[in-house]
Amino acid sequence: MDGVIQSAHRVFPPPHPGAGAVIFEDVHLLAVNKPAGIPTHTPEPGLCWGWYEYFHWRNPGSTKLRLLHRLDRETSGVLLLAKSGEASRELASQWEAGSVFKRYLFAARRKPQKTTWKVEQMIGGQRAVTEFRALDRHGEFYRIEAYPKTGRTHQVRLHAAASGVPVVGDREHGEPRDDWPLLLHAAEIGCRPPGAKADARFSAPLPETLSAVSATEAWWMRAGLLREAMAGDAEAVRWIHGAADGFPEQTVDRYAEVWVLSNFSEIRDDFLRRKLTGRKMIVKRYQGQGRVKNVGNAAAVTVTENGLRYEIQFGEATTTGLFLDQRENRLWLKRLLPVLPPGSVLNCFAHTCSFSVVAARAGRMTASIDLSPKYLEWGKRNFVLNGVDPEAHRWLRGEAGDWIKRLKKKGERFAAVILDPPSFSRSKRGVFRVERDLEPLVREAASLVAPGGGMFIATNYQKWSQKALVSTVRRAFQGRKIVLKSVPLPPDFPYQAGAPLWMKSVWAAFQG
């Protein structure tokens, strides 16, 4: 393109939380570097975040963006969005006319037979054209550029496979047993921005995954790029989330400067230990039947999440004091509280009272129930960390079910009730099994919700899907007018097709 304006890269932190690295922004356009591991659009509401939905979730007052194109979940690179209807229409006409420049870069195992070539092949009954140019060899892979002239689903991947050079990591169109992440990057987009007199090109630097020397290293790099882009201001992040991040039965959490490796098997365990060497590291070895062995220790730290502070400890076998998978739900509660009716918030199975902290900092009185006096004391320290006097709130030690009955008998009502029970627990009262006992527990707790209030229900029971939880909640509320809503897990808990969701949750809004 003659007279092309090259865009400048901005660096972290991004001006929009959850946006990733912003490449360019003006009154008409936003260009971002989407990381691999998150789709452009959510495939199913409540299942996982799409980049687009998460951007608007984290930036509720921002301009409504219009998608101009999409990148696959595992494709990184330039994502271009319009900031007005006029800009969207003008740029969409360029896409339809085929005047938008697109350059992808990918890795292939097989050596290309030509330096340049062109593929014309129907995709979904529509004409599709891609031009290719071989670049160089890097390690065991060949790097190739692709210039799609049309925009069909999986076009570059399909045409690369048709050329005999399938993209590394493309298990759908290439080698089904390929253990690498997808090495495909949308490197550059060129168009005529609205109101501009010259074309502009927006480029995203190559991700380090394309320079990895092993599949394991590539997965580690991919995981880090996703977290750096999407975690926002959170100082506590799930860095590796099992098979979804290429590390089956392994998780890695980062709490400020302390890293916690939890392993349920020895798969790729040595690699993770080497990567974490030299850092403050705790290893939790899950040995079955609820037995966990801690290796290493570290002093307690304080982390910030959504503007609130929480104490993290590393001596407990199964908890650090903050469930990271509830990050977006804690933010949701913070946003819901101003529109709920007057009244206190009841937090059952409160653990270290992170939901209570959110409510208390918003000016609500709270009542926190937990069987463990140690966790309630921990919760009080979390209140102090956030400038809240714990003595002004209620701390109820004992079984949640017993307290719910007592509060019901006293005729108490709450603006919101939080129910996040363990999947299984044993106490003097007996055995609690979420698949058997959640429904009657929700039904009983519903009597404590004030008109116009709501109840938050969550479970990490691995044999349930989100739909199973919703069905259980609907049965419990039979005869009550409710609206059910949910937000997906944080992006650092990526969803893997065919695997159970790590945690399921739903908010029940009571209609009168």
Beta strands, then each sheet from edge to edge (+ up, - down):
strand 1: 5-6
strand 2: 21-25
strand 3: 29-34
strand 4: 66-67
strand 5: 76-82
strand 6: 101-108
strand 7: 116-120
strand 8: 129-138
strand 9: 141-148
strand 10: 184-191
strand 11: 200-203
strand 12: 236-241
strand 13: 250-255
strand 14: 258-263
strand 15: 280-286
strand 16: 292-295
strand 17: 301-305
strand 18: 308-312
strand 19: 345-348
strand 20: 366-370
strand 21: 394-397
strand 22: 414-419
strand 23: 424-427
strand 24: 430-433
strand 25: 449-459
strand 26: 482-485
strand 27: 504-510
sheet 1: 1+ 11+ 10- 5- 3+ 2-
sheet 2: 1+ 11+ 10- 6+ 9- 8+ 7-
sheet 3: 1+ 11+ 10- 5- 4+
sheet 4: 12+ 13- 14+ 15+ 16-
sheet 5: 17+ 18-
sheet 6: 21+ 20+ 19+ 22+ 25+ 27- 26+
sheet 7: 23+ 24-
end
